[in-house]
Amino acid sequence: MASFSVANTLALRNFYNSNRTLAVKSNRSDASTNKLNYADSLALRRAVKQLDAYDFDNAKKTDLEEKVRAWVDTYNYTMDSCKSSTNTSVASAYKGLKNLTKEYADELENLGIKADSSGYLKMSSSATKNISGSRFKELLGKDSEFMKKVGTYAKRIANHVDLYA
């Protein structure tokens, strides 16, 4: 498992919904790669949908920070579980997500979210200090091409995972 920190928040648990035990890092070690791929991709799709409907303009600073941090954590969990998958569709989606973060690296960086060479995201302290809905709405909101592509990759992963393999 990669070394990234996860804040176990209500938003993160809500993204994981029926798989909420997998939102906790310590519970993930016993789960199969396929189960993690499936749970993470569903959580990422749910995160994209919830941010799509989120009222960025009227969001409280603490709520916005929790939602964005939970999205980053869900994204990182998805990247982490997909990188070790032997499923070619999942591996392809992993590469697509990794390339997507490279493509949008400047936009993410402007929000205080840095993508490392492996495609993992990290929210900087400047992102949380200066957090405002209007800054995040363009990249993470309803009409964002970035989030549409993230959702497409997450759907592709979920649709190609065999939970019974």
N, C-alpha and C positions, 0 to 999 in steps of 0.2 A: 504494500500500500504506500502510496506517495506521501510525502510529508507536507500536508496542508492542514491548517486548523479549521475546525468546524464549530460554529456556535449553535448549540442545540436549542433552537427557538421554536415557539409555537408555529411560526410561518413555515419553518422547515418541516416540522412534523405534519402540518397540513398539506404540504406538497407531497409528502410520502403517503398520506391518507391511510389506506388499509395495510400498507407496508411500513408503518411508522417506526417499528423496531429497527429497521435498517437505516433510519436517519441518525442512529447513534453509532459512531465508529467502532466501538467495542463489540457491537452485535453483528458486525459484518463479516468477521473472520470465519465463521462457521457456514456462511451461506455460499451456495454454488455461484460460479461466475454467471451462469445463465439467469439465476434468480436475481442477482445484483443488476445485471444488464436490464432485465425487465422492470424491476422496481425503480431503478434510477431513471430509465427512459420515461416511464409513466410519470414519475415525479417531475422530471424536467418539462414534459408536455403540460402538466398541471400548472407548473410555475409560469410557463409562457402564457397560458390561458388566463391565469389570475392577474399577471402583470398587464396583459392586454386589456383587461376590464378595470384596472386599477385607476383611481382618480389621483394622478400625480400632482395635479394643480392644487388640490386641497388637502394633501397628505400632511400629517404631522411628521415632524422630523424623525422621531423615534420609530414610528411605524414604517416610514419609508426606508430607514436604515435597516430595520429588521427584514423587510421584504427583499431588498437588494442583496443583503448578506446571505439570506436563505437561498436566493436564486444562484449566487456565486457558489455556495456550498453544494447545492444540487448539481450544478454544472460540473464541479470538480469531482463529485462522487461518480457522475456519469462517465467522465473521462477516465477516472481511475479503474472502474470496472470494465470498460470497453477495451482498454489498452491490452488486457490479457486475454481477450476473447479469441477463440479459434474460428468463430463464425465469420465468414468472409463479408457478409453484409454489415455486421456489427463493426468489424475492423475498418471497412470502407467508410462507415458513418463516423467512426472515431477520427479517421484522417480528415474527413470533411469538416468536422467540428474544430479540429486543430488548425486547419487552413483558414477556417472562418475567423478564428481569433487573431490569426496573423493579418488577415485582410482588414479587420476592424480594430487593430491594435491601437492606432492613433485615437480613434473615437473612444475606445475603452479607457485609454490612458488619460484623456481629457476629463473623464469622470472620476479618475482616481482608482481605476481598476486596471491592474497590470497583468498582462499575459506572459507567462514564462515560455521557454523554448519547447516545453512539453505540452503546451496548450492549457495548462492550469491557470486559473485566475486568482488574483489576490487583491483584496480591497485595501487601499492604503488608508492611513489615518487622516490624510487630507480629504479623502472622499467622505468620511463620516463627519468631519468637522464642518465642511462646507456643503453638506448634502442639501439639495433642494429638488423638488419635484420637476421643475422646468428643465433642469440640467439632465435628468435621467429619462424624461419622457420621450425625447427624440430617439434615443437608442434602444430603450427597453419598453417603450409604450406600444400602443395599438397599431400604428402604421409603420412600425420599424421593420425594414427588410432583414436586418440582423436577426431579430427575434423570430420572424417567419421562417428563416433558414434553420435556426436552432430547433424550432418546433418540428420542422420537416425531418431533420436528422433524428430527433428523438422518436418520432413516429416510425421511421424506418427501422430503428433499433428494436422497438417494441414489437413490430410486425414480423421480425425475422428471428426472434429468440424462441428456441424450443425449451420450455420449462421442464420437460420430461426427459430430456437427453441425459 
